[in-house]
Amino acid sequence: MKIKYLINACMMAALLFTMTGCAKERNKITVQEPENTKTIIDEPKIIVDKTERLEHIMISDWFDDDTAIVSKDNESLEKMSLSELSDQYPKSLYLLNINSKEYQLVKEQKDVLLGGAVFSRDKKYLIYDEYVLGDPAYFIMNMENHESIGLMGEPIGGAKSAHWADNETVIGSAYSGGVYLADRTGNMSLIDELKEEGIFLAEKLGNNIYYNTQSDLILMTLDLATKEKTSLNLGEVSEILPSPDNKEMIILQNNGSKSSMIIYSPEQDKKITIAENAELYGVSWSPDQRMIAYGMKEDKNNASDINLYVYDILTGNSMKIAVNTEPISTNWSPSGKRLSYTEWAGNQYTSSIIYFK
C-alpha cells in the first residue's frame, strides 16, 4: 500500500475524525479499498531521535538526506559597502554536508545577500534570490555549470515572486502586472487573462492558476483551458502551499494577527480546516504528503510560547516536536526522516535539524 494512495482514500475522513473509510484500532489502520477488500497496515508513530542546532545559517531546501542548501555569511568577501549594511558580510549559498559539517560553495557575490534557494524536483536547477535593500531579485541557476539567469526584463519587468510550479516551470507575480510562467532557461511569458491584475499570490496546480489580488486577497482560480475565472470564497489568503503531487494545497487564511490552515482538494472541491484562530508559522508538506509541519503560538499561564508540531493527515493527530521555537520556515529532507526549521533572532538566522527514528 503506497502512502499516496492512502492519502487520497482516507484524507478527508481522517481530517474530519469520522474515519468512514479508515478505522483506527490497536495502533493499526484498516483501509477500505475497492471491491470490499481490506488492507491493514501498522500506524507509524512520530518519534524524535535528536535535534541539532546550527548557528548563523539558513537552511532553505535539501539536495538529499545528508546535504542541505544554506545561506550564510561569507567572511572571505569584504563586508557590505552599503552604509546601512556595513556591519554585515555578504551571504552566499553553500551545500552543507550535515554529517561532516563541510561547506561547498555554490554561489557568492560581492555586496549581495543571497538566499531563498529551492531546488527543482530533479535537483538540476535552483531558484534563489539576491537582496541588498528593497525587494529581492530572482534567478534560476543551472546546477551543472552554476550559470544563472535573472527573471527580469521583457515581458514581465521583473519577478515579484518565484516558485517551482513543477519540475520544468517557474511561476510568480510580475512587476508589469499579472502572473508569469518561465522555463528553466529563463524564457518568460505572461498569462493574458491576468495581465491587468495586481497579483499578490500565484500558484499553478494542473491546468489551473490559483491567485489573489492585492486589492481584496480573495482566492481565485483561472482554468487555462476554458479561461474561466472562479472564486473559492476564501478571503484574506496569505499563503498557498501546493502538495508535492500538485493535487491538494494548504491555504493560510488570516484573521487579524491569527490564521486558519485549510487543506483544499480541487478534484473533490473539499475544504477542511485543520487549525484555526491561531498564529501559525513555517508551514510545509512532507514529501509523501502525509505530514504537515507548522509552528503555532500558544498562550499558557499568562505567557506565550511558539512550538513546532507535525500533523498526521492519515490519523488526524498532531504531535509537538520542538518547544519555544519561532520557525519562519520548515523544510523536509527527501525521505521525510529529517526536518529543518529556521528562526530569526533579529540580526542572524539559526537553523535546527530534527532527526526522526
C-alpha beads as a LAMMPS data file, in Angstrom:
LAMMPS data file: protein, C-alpha beads

357 atoms
356 bonds

1 atom types
1 bond types

-500.0 500.0 xlo xhi
-500.0 500.0 ylo yhi
-500.0 500.0 zlo zhi

Masses

1 110.0

Atoms # bond

1 1 1 0.000 0.000 0.000
2 1 1 1.513 3.286 -1.028
3 1 1 1.170 6.352 1.183
4 1 1 -0.044 8.429 -1.753
5 1 1 -2.992 6.069 -2.278
6 1 1 -3.786 6.088 1.431
7 1 1 -3.979 9.871 1.488
8 1 1 -6.319 10.003 -1.491
9 1 1 -8.529 7.301 0.004
10 1 1 -8.638 8.496 3.572
11 1 1 -7.581 12.121 3.813
12 1 1 -10.935 13.785 4.210
13 1 1 -12.242 11.178 6.633
14 1 1 -9.143 11.389 8.751
15 1 1 -9.315 15.154 8.903
16 1 1 -12.971 15.087 9.946
17 1 1 -12.249 12.338 12.512
18 1 1 -15.194 10.313 11.220
19 1 1 -12.921 7.691 9.650
20 1 1 -15.640 6.305 7.402
21 1 1 -13.036 4.796 5.079
22 1 1 -10.373 4.150 7.742
23 1 1 -10.755 2.821 11.261
24 1 1 -8.069 3.049 13.962
25 1 1 -7.644 0.043 16.212
26 1 1 -4.679 -1.008 18.371
27 1 1 -2.193 1.168 16.511
28 1 1 -3.286 -0.198 13.164
29 1 1 -5.331 1.344 10.376
30 1 1 -7.928 -0.570 8.372
31 1 1 -8.310 0.801 4.870
32 1 1 -11.484 0.058 2.913
33 1 1 -10.407 -0.495 -0.673
34 1 1 -12.415 -1.082 -3.863
35 1 1 -14.397 -4.337 -4.167
36 1 1 -14.672 -4.671 -0.374
37 1 1 -11.053 -5.729 0.098
38 1 1 -9.148 -4.514 3.146
39 1 1 -5.520 -3.837 3.894
40 1 1 -4.270 -3.480 7.449
41 1 1 -1.044 -1.584 7.971
42 1 1 0.854 -0.523 11.050
43 1 1 0.177 3.043 12.085
44 1 1 3.635 4.648 12.160
45 1 1 4.483 6.825 15.115
46 1 1 6.423 10.074 15.025
47 1 1 9.467 9.578 17.225
48 1 1 12.103 12.279 17.530
49 1 1 15.601 10.840 17.773
50 1 1 17.546 14.069 18.278
51 1 1 17.659 17.756 17.388
52 1 1 20.787 19.508 16.162
53 1 1 21.181 23.289 16.239
54 1 1 23.291 25.061 13.598
55 1 1 24.121 28.675 14.329
56 1 1 24.184 31.504 11.773
57 1 1 22.837 29.628 8.774
58 1 1 19.505 29.409 6.989
59 1 1 18.516 26.043 5.508
60 1 1 16.141 26.637 2.605
61 1 1 15.997 23.183 0.961
62 1 1 17.576 19.725 0.815
63 1 1 19.587 18.162 -2.012
64 1 1 19.480 14.725 -0.391
65 1 1 19.105 13.404 3.154
66 1 1 22.700 14.291 4.024
67 1 1 23.007 17.579 2.150
68 1 1 21.135 20.849 2.623
69 1 1 21.484 24.120 0.771
70 1 1 22.099 27.041 3.095
71 1 1 22.694 30.775 3.138
72 1 1 25.392 32.051 5.484
73 1 1 27.940 34.822 5.962
74 1 1 30.857 34.664 3.550
75 1 1 33.805 36.023 5.507
76 1 1 36.159 35.544 2.557
77 1 1 34.483 38.586 0.980
78 1 1 34.683 42.147 2.255
79 1 1 31.815 43.462 4.324
80 1 1 28.895 45.128 2.568
81 1 1 29.766 48.563 1.185
82 1 1 26.269 49.993 1.652
83 1 1 26.293 52.060 4.847
84 1 1 23.042 50.527 6.153
85 1 1 24.574 47.041 5.921
86 1 1 28.243 47.852 6.518
87 1 1 28.429 45.675 9.643
88 1 1 27.418 42.555 7.660
89 1 1 29.278 40.186 5.405
90 1 1 27.661 39.180 2.112
91 1 1 25.635 35.991 2.402
92 1 1 26.477 33.234 -0.061
93 1 1 24.931 29.889 -0.975
94 1 1 26.567 26.626 0.110
95 1 1 25.843 22.925 0.111
96 1 1 26.231 21.695 3.682
97 1 1 27.034 18.080 4.497
98 1 1 25.170 17.751 7.779
99 1 1 27.330 14.811 8.881
100 1 1 30.804 16.231 8.279
101 1 1 29.713 19.891 8.559
102 1 1 31.686 20.672 5.422
103 1 1 30.526 23.518 3.182
104 1 1 30.775 23.533 -0.608
105 1 1 30.383 26.957 -2.220
106 1 1 27.555 27.200 -4.748
107 1 1 27.275 30.938 -5.378
108 1 1 28.989 34.025 -3.981
109 1 1 28.734 37.660 -4.964
110 1 1 30.250 40.829 -3.592
111 1 1 27.883 43.231 -1.809
112 1 1 24.860 40.919 -2.118
113 1 1 22.831 38.804 0.315
114 1 1 21.916 35.530 -1.394
115 1 1 19.190 33.238 -0.057
116 1 1 15.854 31.531 -0.629
117 1 1 17.418 28.698 -2.645
118 1 1 14.998 25.930 -3.690
119 1 1 15.788 23.014 -5.999
120 1 1 13.749 21.783 -8.915
121 1 1 12.436 18.287 -8.287
122 1 1 15.256 16.657 -10.265
123 1 1 17.823 18.819 -8.370
124 1 1 19.300 20.077 -11.645
125 1 1 18.193 23.699 -11.232
126 1 1 17.855 26.151 -8.389
127 1 1 15.734 29.240 -7.765
128 1 1 17.389 31.765 -5.464
129 1 1 17.129 35.461 -4.679
130 1 1 19.528 38.386 -4.408
131 1 1 18.864 41.043 -1.807
132 1 1 20.502 44.301 -0.855
133 1 1 17.778 46.747 0.156
134 1 1 14.199 46.832 -1.066
135 1 1 12.668 43.943 -2.973
136 1 1 14.723 40.858 -3.887
137 1 1 15.594 39.855 -7.452
138 1 1 15.063 36.224 -8.504
139 1 1 17.353 33.946 -10.529
140 1 1 17.445 30.414 -11.929
141 1 1 20.766 28.564 -11.659
142 1 1 21.877 25.538 -13.666
143 1 1 23.496 23.293 -11.034
144 1 1 25.770 21.629 -13.605
145 1 1 27.639 24.776 -14.626
146 1 1 26.390 27.228 -11.940
147 1 1 25.311 29.714 -14.604
148 1 1 22.418 31.965 -13.555
149 1 1 19.616 33.664 -15.475
150 1 1 17.675 36.582 -13.994
151 1 1 13.881 36.624 -14.010
152 1 1 13.693 40.190 -15.241
153 1 1 13.225 42.273 -18.358
154 1 1 10.561 41.896 -21.026
155 1 1 7.774 40.935 -20.877
156 1 1 7.486 40.868 -17.063
157 1 1 9.598 43.840 -15.992
158 1 1 10.827 41.706 -13.140
159 1 1 9.667 38.907 -10.864
160 1 1 7.981 39.935 -7.606
161 1 1 7.943 36.266 -6.569
162 1 1 9.193 32.942 -7.921
163 1 1 8.230 29.333 -7.116
164 1 1 8.567 25.983 -8.826
165 1 1 5.195 25.148 -10.384
166 1 1 6.592 21.769 -11.468
167 1 1 9.985 20.355 -12.384
168 1 1 10.200 22.445 -15.565
169 1 1 8.273 25.629 -14.798
170 1 1 8.594 28.657 -12.521
171 1 1 5.553 30.769 -11.638
172 1 1 5.233 34.121 -9.911
173 1 1 3.755 37.587 -9.955
174 1 1 5.263 40.211 -12.259
175 1 1 6.106 43.871 -11.691
176 1 1 4.438 44.617 -15.018
177 1 1 1.222 43.161 -13.593
178 1 1 -0.271 39.706 -13.715
179 1 1 1.232 36.236 -13.491
180 1 1 4.206 34.932 -15.458
181 1 1 5.463 31.442 -16.318
182 1 1 9.141 30.781 -17.055
183 1 1 11.031 27.704 -18.186
184 1 1 14.377 26.652 -16.735
185 1 1 16.313 28.582 -19.369
186 1 1 14.596 31.851 -18.449
187 1 1 12.054 32.117 -21.282
188 1 1 9.135 34.040 -19.775
189 1 1 5.528 34.686 -20.754
190 1 1 2.598 36.472 -19.128
191 1 1 -0.817 34.861 -18.751
192 1 1 -3.053 37.049 -20.908
193 1 1 -6.161 36.740 -18.725
194 1 1 -4.338 38.114 -15.668
195 1 1 -2.209 40.874 -17.206
196 1 1 -4.307 43.652 -15.699
197 1 1 -4.433 42.177 -12.211
198 1 1 -2.304 43.358 -9.282
199 1 1 -1.330 39.879 -8.123
200 1 1 -0.409 39.071 -4.521
201 1 1 -0.113 35.254 -4.691
202 1 1 0.064 32.886 -7.664
203 1 1 0.489 29.113 -7.860
204 1 1 -0.203 26.516 -10.545
205 1 1 -1.867 23.153 -9.960
206 1 1 -2.535 21.095 -13.037
207 1 1 -4.301 23.216 -15.629
208 1 1 -5.358 25.891 -13.148
209 1 1 -3.774 29.048 -11.799
210 1 1 -4.681 29.906 -8.195
211 1 1 -4.202 33.558 -7.337
212 1 1 -5.437 36.536 -5.400
213 1 1 -5.010 40.245 -5.858
214 1 1 -3.588 42.886 -3.572
215 1 1 -6.924 44.708 -3.520
216 1 1 -9.091 42.019 -1.913
217 1 1 -6.932 38.871 -1.241
218 1 1 -9.864 36.633 -2.269
219 1 1 -8.565 33.349 -3.675
220 1 1 -9.485 32.813 -7.313
221 1 1 -8.797 30.138 -9.909
222 1 1 -8.211 30.531 -13.642
223 1 1 -8.805 27.489 -15.838
224 1 1 -6.132 27.737 -18.525
225 1 1 -8.202 25.613 -20.937
226 1 1 -11.581 27.368 -20.652
227 1 1 -10.216 30.772 -19.482
228 1 1 -12.935 30.770 -16.811
229 1 1 -12.283 32.551 -13.509
230 1 1 -13.908 31.217 -10.336
231 1 1 -13.878 32.425 -6.737
232 1 1 -13.111 29.903 -3.980
233 1 1 -14.912 32.170 -1.475
234 1 1 -11.839 32.425 0.736
235 1 1 -10.727 35.928 1.665
236 1 1 -7.562 37.237 3.343
237 1 1 -5.458 34.386 1.938
238 1 1 -1.794 34.947 2.817
239 1 1 -0.170 31.755 1.546
240 1 1 -0.802 28.868 -0.842
241 1 1 1.282 25.694 -0.470
242 1 1 0.713 23.081 -3.194
243 1 1 1.212 19.459 -2.201
244 1 1 4.168 17.576 -3.734
245 1 1 1.910 15.876 -6.288
246 1 1 0.113 19.188 -7.050
247 1 1 -3.317 17.710 -6.310
248 1 1 -4.040 19.420 -2.977
249 1 1 -2.943 22.642 -1.341
250 1 1 -2.614 24.171 2.097
251 1 1 -4.244 27.594 2.334
252 1 1 -3.457 30.045 5.139
253 1 1 -6.286 32.483 5.740
254 1 1 -5.712 35.487 8.005
255 1 1 -7.992 36.971 10.637
256 1 1 -6.054 39.893 12.046
257 1 1 -2.887 38.522 13.628
258 1 1 -4.238 34.970 13.614
259 1 1 -4.642 32.410 10.848
260 1 1 -6.603 29.372 9.788
261 1 1 -4.958 26.443 7.997
262 1 1 -7.091 24.735 5.387
263 1 1 -6.445 21.744 3.140
264 1 1 -8.184 22.168 -0.195
265 1 1 -8.693 19.368 -2.713
266 1 1 -9.641 20.842 -6.115
267 1 1 -10.683 17.476 -7.579
268 1 1 -13.280 16.978 -4.831
269 1 1 -13.826 20.690 -4.152
270 1 1 -13.355 19.977 -0.431
271 1 1 -12.055 22.442 2.159
272 1 1 -11.057 21.024 5.536
273 1 1 -9.870 23.293 8.358
274 1 1 -7.178 21.671 10.496
275 1 1 -6.200 24.702 12.607
276 1 1 -7.965 27.981 13.169
277 1 1 -7.793 31.168 15.198
278 1 1 -4.109 30.613 15.833
279 1 1 -0.827 32.299 14.988
280 1 1 0.808 29.888 12.551
281 1 1 4.352 29.847 11.217
282 1 1 6.617 27.861 8.888
283 1 1 4.083 25.505 7.321
284 1 1 5.307 22.751 4.962
285 1 1 4.302 19.393 3.452
286 1 1 6.315 16.225 3.945
287 1 1 7.488 14.613 0.672
288 1 1 4.931 11.793 0.938
289 1 1 2.149 14.332 1.681
290 1 1 1.197 12.586 4.888
291 1 1 2.662 15.090 7.358
292 1 1 2.362 18.852 7.743
293 1 1 4.882 20.751 9.854
294 1 1 3.831 24.043 11.417
295 1 1 4.675 26.371 14.265
296 1 1 1.846 27.593 16.479
297 1 1 1.727 30.232 19.187
298 1 1 0.119 29.025 22.406
299 1 1 -0.908 31.026 25.462
300 1 1 -0.489 29.336 28.840
301 1 1 -0.207 30.734 32.373
302 1 1 -0.138 34.344 31.157
303 1 1 2.772 33.573 28.824
304 1 1 3.114 32.760 25.147
305 1 1 5.178 30.020 23.534
306 1 1 5.631 29.102 19.903
307 1 1 6.011 25.361 19.480
308 1 1 6.633 23.205 16.422
309 1 1 4.122 20.500 15.514
310 1 1 3.727 17.746 12.951
311 1 1 0.176 16.951 11.856
312 1 1 -0.550 13.445 10.511
313 1 1 -3.184 13.669 7.769
314 1 1 -3.989 9.960 7.862
315 1 1 -4.693 9.756 11.598
316 1 1 -5.784 13.332 12.248
317 1 1 -3.319 13.672 15.126
318 1 1 -0.777 16.405 15.900
319 1 1 2.443 15.934 17.840
320 1 1 4.616 18.611 19.424
321 1 1 8.207 18.024 18.305
322 1 1 10.011 21.199 19.446
323 1 1 9.267 23.832 22.090
324 1 1 9.998 27.546 22.377
325 1 1 10.713 27.923 18.678
326 1 1 9.674 30.562 16.189
327 1 1 10.120 28.925 12.787
328 1 1 9.944 31.259 9.817
329 1 1 10.377 28.242 7.538
330 1 1 10.447 24.449 7.709
331 1 1 11.885 22.030 5.150
332 1 1 11.682 18.230 4.951
333 1 1 14.521 16.065 3.660
334 1 1 13.641 13.884 0.630
335 1 1 12.989 10.785 2.764
336 1 1 10.953 12.716 5.333
337 1 1 13.237 11.426 8.094
338 1 1 14.702 14.864 8.800
339 1 1 13.007 18.207 9.237
340 1 1 14.827 21.527 9.382
341 1 1 13.417 24.736 10.777
342 1 1 14.918 28.203 10.694
343 1 1 14.483 31.007 13.215
344 1 1 15.343 34.696 13.021
345 1 1 16.988 36.192 16.097
346 1 1 16.695 39.817 14.948
347 1 1 20.165 40.003 13.431
348 1 1 21.010 36.441 12.405
349 1 1 19.427 33.155 11.290
350 1 1 19.712 29.866 13.142
351 1 1 18.606 26.523 11.747
352 1 1 17.883 23.288 13.590
353 1 1 17.507 19.770 12.238
354 1 1 15.105 17.261 13.807
355 1 1 16.026 13.624 13.192
356 1 1 13.161 11.127 13.280
357 1 1 13.565 7.438 14.143

Bonds

1 1 1 2
2 1 2 3
3 1 3 4
4 1 4 5
5 1 5 6
6 1 6 7
7 1 7 8
8 1 8 9
9 1 9 10
10 1 10 11
11 1 11 12
12 1 12 13
13 1 13 14
14 1 14 15
15 1 15 16
16 1 16 17
17 1 17 18
18 1 18 19
19 1 19 20
20 1 20 21
21 1 21 22
22 1 22 23
23 1 23 24
24 1 24 25
25 1 25 26
26 1 26 27
27 1 27 28
28 1 28 29
29 1 29 30
30 1 30 31
31 1 31 32
32 1 32 33
33 1 33 34
34 1 34 35
35 1 35 36
36 1 36 37
37 1 37 38
38 1 38 39
39 1 39 40
40 1 40 41
41 1 41 42
42 1 42 43
43 1 43 44
44 1 44 45
45 1 45 46
46 1 46 47
47 1 47 48
48 1 48 49
49 1 49 50
50 1 50 51
51 1 51 52
52 1 52 53
53 1 53 54
54 1 54 55
55 1 55 56
56 1 56 57
57 1 57 58
58 1 58 59
59 1 59 60
60 1 60 61
61 1 61 62
62 1 62 63
63 1 63 64
64 1 64 65
65 1 65 66
66 1 66 67
67 1 67 68
68 1 68 69
69 1 69 70
70 1 70 71
71 1 71 72
72 1 72 73
73 1 73 74
74 1 74 75
75 1 75 76
76 1 76 77
77 1 77 78
78 1 78 79
79 1 79 80
80 1 80 81
81 1 81 82
82 1 82 83
83 1 83 84
84 1 84 85
85 1 85 86
86 1 86 87
87 1 87 88
88 1 88 89
89 1 89 90
90 1 90 91
91 1 91 92
92 1 92 93
93 1 93 94
94 1 94 95
95 1 95 96
96 1 96 97
97 1 97 98
98 1 98 99
99 1 99 100
100 1 100 101
101 1 101 102
102 1 102 103
103 1 103 104
104 1 104 105
105 1 105 106
106 1 106 107
107 1 107 108
108 1 108 109
109 1 109 110
110 1 110 111
111 1 111 112
112 1 112 113
113 1 113 114
114 1 114 115
115 1 115 116
116 1 116 117
117 1 117 118
118 1 118 119
119 1 119 120
120 1 120 121
121 1 121 122
122 1 122 123
123 1 123 124
124 1 124 125
125 1 125 126
126 1 126 127
127 1 127 128
128 1 128 129
129 1 129 130
130 1 130 131
131 1 131 132
132 1 132 133
133 1 133 134
134 1 134 135
135 1 135 136
136 1 136 137
137 1 137 138
138 1 138 139
139 1 139 140
140 1 140 141
141 1 141 142
142 1 142 143
143 1 143 144
144 1 144 145
145 1 145 146
146 1 146 147
147 1 147 148
148 1 148 149
149 1 149 150
150 1 150 151
151 1 151 152
152 1 152 153
153 1 153 154
154 1 154 155
155 1 155 156
156 1 156 157
157 1 157 158
158 1 158 159
159 1 159 160
160 1 160 161
161 1 161 162
162 1 162 163
163 1 163 164
164 1 164 165
165 1 165 166
166 1 166 167
167 1 167 168
168 1 168 169
169 1 169 170
170 1 170 171
171 1 171 172
172 1 172 173
173 1 173 174
174 1 174 175
175 1 175 176
176 1 176 177
177 1 177 178
178 1 178 179
179 1 179 180
180 1 180 181
181 1 181 182
182 1 182 183
183 1 183 184
184 1 184 185
185 1 185 186
186 1 186 187
187 1 187 188
188 1 188 189
189 1 189 190
190 1 190 191
191 1 191 192
192 1 192 193
193 1 193 194
194 1 194 195
195 1 195 196
196 1 196 197
197 1 197 198
198 1 198 199
199 1 199 200
200 1 200 201
201 1 201 202
202 1 202 203
203 1 203 204
204 1 204 205
205 1 205 206
206 1 206 207
207 1 207 208
208 1 208 209
209 1 209 210
210 1 210 211
211 1 211 212
212 1 212 213
213 1 213 214
214 1 214 215
215 1 215 216
216 1 216 217
217 1 217 218
218 1 218 219
219 1 219 220
220 1 220 221
221 1 221 222
222 1 222 223
223 1 223 224
224 1 224 225
225 1 225 226
226 1 226 227
227 1 227 228
228 1 228 229
229 1 229 230
230 1 230 231
231 1 231 232
232 1 232 233
233 1 233 234
234 1 234 235
235 1 235 236
236 1 236 237
237 1 237 238
238 1 238 239
239 1 239 240
240 1 240 241
241 1 241 242
242 1 242 243
243 1 243 244
244 1 244 245
245 1 245 246
246 1 246 247
247 1 247 248
248 1 248 249
249 1 249 250
250 1 250 251
251 1 251 252
252 1 252 253
253 1 253 254
254 1 254 255
255 1 255 256
256 1 256 257
257 1 257 258
258 1 258 259
259 1 259 260
260 1 260 261
261 1 261 262
262 1 262 263
263 1 263 264
264 1 264 265
265 1 265 266
266 1 266 267
267 1 267 268
268 1 268 269
269 1 269 270
270 1 270 271
271 1 271 272
272 1 272 273
273 1 273 274
274 1 274 275
275 1 275 276
276 1 276 277
277 1 277 278
278 1 278 279
279 1 279 280
280 1 280 281
281 1 281 282
282 1 282 283
283 1 283 284
284 1 284 285
285 1 285 286
286 1 286 287
287 1 287 288
288 1 288 289
289 1 289 290
290 1 290 291
291 1 291 292
292 1 292 293
293 1 293 294
294 1 294 295
295 1 295 296
296 1 296 297
297 1 297 298
298 1 298 299
299 1 299 300
300 1 300 301
301 1 301 302
302 1 302 303
303 1 303 304
304 1 304 305
305 1 305 306
306 1 306 307
307 1 307 308
308 1 308 309
309 1 309 310
310 1 310 311
311 1 311 312
312 1 312 313
313 1 313 314
314 1 314 315
315 1 315 316
316 1 316 317
317 1 317 318
318 1 318 319
319 1 319 320
320 1 320 321
321 1 321 322
322 1 322 323
323 1 323 324
324 1 324 325
325 1 325 326
326 1 326 327
327 1 327 328
328 1 328 329
329 1 329 330
330 1 330 331
331 1 331 332
332 1 332 333
333 1 333 334
334 1 334 335
335 1 335 336
336 1 336 337
337 1 337 338
338 1 338 339
339 1 339 340
340 1 340 341
341 1 341 342
342 1 342 343
343 1 343 344
344 1 344 345
345 1 345 346
346 1 346 347
347 1 347 348
348 1 348 349
349 1 349 350
350 1 350 351
351 1 351 352
352 1 352 353
353 1 353 354
354 1 354 355
355 1 355 356
356 1 356 357
